[in-house]
Amino acid sequence: MNYRISAIVTAFIVMFFVHSASAMNMKDGQWEITTKMEMPGMPMEMPPFKYTQCLTSKDNVPQDKGPDKERNKDCKIKNTEISGNTVTWEVLCISDGKPVKSIGQITYKGDSFDGESKTEMDGMNMVQKMSGRRIGNCK
């Protein structure tokens, strides 16, 4: 009987440590996200854009809340994967009736992250650099 109880307790302890070790190093909360668009061949640099978003371990992909957010309403996040502290995803949008695909990746470091998203549209390649920092609890 004692052996059985000991085995059950040991199994729970092992499961706890395996789950803890695999948890992403990301703190839930309100995040300030800075994005900067880079487009090869553009004669001038676009200024960075900042926005805030509540990010959690279950909803961990920053979503562009920029001036084109109304146009981006037809975008869907697909194929989200987590590997360690890195989240990768695909976004499929419809722009002027044509599908546009973006691939993104960020790496969390507790209360900050860095990453980028790449998009090809109408023969142009765009890279959106992203950084984020946790600024408090979700509102």
C-alpha positions in Angstrom: 0.0 0.0 0.0 2.8 2.5 0.9 4.6 1.5 -2.3 1.5 2.5 -4.4 1.0 5.8 -2.6 4.7 6.6 -3.1 4.5 5.7 -6.8 1.5 8.0 -7.3 3.2 10.9 -5.4 6.4 10.4 -7.5 4.4 10.4 -10.7 2.7 13.7 -9.8 6.0 15.2 -8.9 7.6 14.1 -12.2 4.6 15.4 -14.2 4.8 18.8 -12.4 8.5 19.2 -13.2 8.1 18.1 -16.8 5.2 20.6 -17.2 7.2 23.4 -15.5 10.3 22.8 -17.6 8.3 22.9 -20.8 6.4 26.1 -19.9 7.2 29.1 -22.1 9.1 32.0 -20.4 6.4 34.6 -21.0 4.5 36.6 -18.4 0.7 37.2 -19.1 -0.3 40.8 -19.2 -0.6 44.0 -21.1 2.3 44.4 -23.6 3.6 47.4 -25.5 4.6 46.3 -28.9 6.8 48.2 -31.3 6.8 47.3 -35.0 9.0 48.6 -37.7 8.4 47.8 -41.4 11.4 47.2 -43.7 10.8 47.1 -47.4 13.9 46.7 -49.7 14.0 49.4 -52.4 11.9 51.9 -50.5 13.4 55.4 -50.8 12.7 56.3 -47.2 12.3 54.5 -43.9 8.9 54.0 -42.4 8.6 55.2 -38.7 8.1 52.6 -36.0 4.5 52.0 -34.7 3.5 51.2 -31.1 0.4 49.6 -29.8 -0.7 47.7 -26.7 -2.3 44.3 -26.5 -3.1 41.8 -23.8 -1.0 38.7 -24.4 -1.3 35.4 -22.5 0.2 32.0 -22.7 -2.9 30.9 -24.7 -3.1 34.1 -26.9 0.6 34.8 -27.5 0.7 36.1 -31.0 0.9 39.9 -31.4 -1.6 41.2 -33.9 -1.1 44.3 -35.9 -3.3 47.1 -34.5 -1.9 49.7 -36.9 -3.7 52.2 -39.1 -4.7 49.4 -41.5 -6.5 47.3 -38.8 -9.8 47.7 -40.6 -8.2 46.3 -43.8 -6.7 43.5 -41.7 -10.0 42.3 -40.4 -10.0 39.6 -43.1 -6.8 38.1 -41.6 -6.7 34.7 -39.8 -3.9 33.4 -37.6 -3.1 29.7 -38.6 -0.5 27.1 -37.6 0.6 28.5 -34.3 3.5 26.5 -32.8 5.5 26.8 -29.6 9.0 25.5 -29.2 10.6 26.4 -26.0 10.3 30.2 -25.7 9.7 30.7 -29.4 6.2 31.1 -31.0 5.8 30.8 -34.8 2.7 31.3 -36.8 1.2 32.0 -40.2 -1.3 34.7 -41.1 -3.5 34.4 -44.1 -5.2 37.6 -45.3 -7.3 38.6 -48.3 -6.2 41.8 -50.0 -8.0 43.0 -53.1 -9.4 39.5 -53.5 -6.0 37.8 -53.4 -4.6 35.7 -50.6 -1.5 37.1 -48.8 0.5 34.9 -46.5 2.8 36.1 -43.7 5.1 34.0 -41.5 6.0 35.3 -38.1 8.3 34.3 -35.2 9.0 35.8 -31.8 11.0 34.6 -28.8 9.8 35.5 -25.3 12.3 36.4 -22.5 10.0 36.7 -19.5 8.7 40.3 -19.8 10.1 41.1 -23.2 10.2 39.6 -26.7 11.9 40.1 -30.1 10.9 38.7 -33.5 9.8 39.4 -37.0 7.1 38.7 -39.6 7.8 38.2 -43.3 5.2 38.9 -46.0 5.4 38.7 -49.8 2.7 40.7 -51.7 2.6 41.8 -55.3 6.3 40.9 -55.8 7.4 43.0 -52.8 9.0 41.4 -49.7 8.3 43.1 -46.4 9.8 42.4 -43.0 8.1 43.6 -39.9 10.5 43.7 -37.0 8.8 43.4 -33.6 9.8 44.0 -30.0 7.6 43.9 -26.9 7.7 44.6 -23.2 5.2 43.8 -20.5 3.8 47.0 -19.0 1.3 45.6 -16.5 -1.8 43.5 -16.1 -4.4 43.0 -18.8 -7.2 45.6 -18.7 
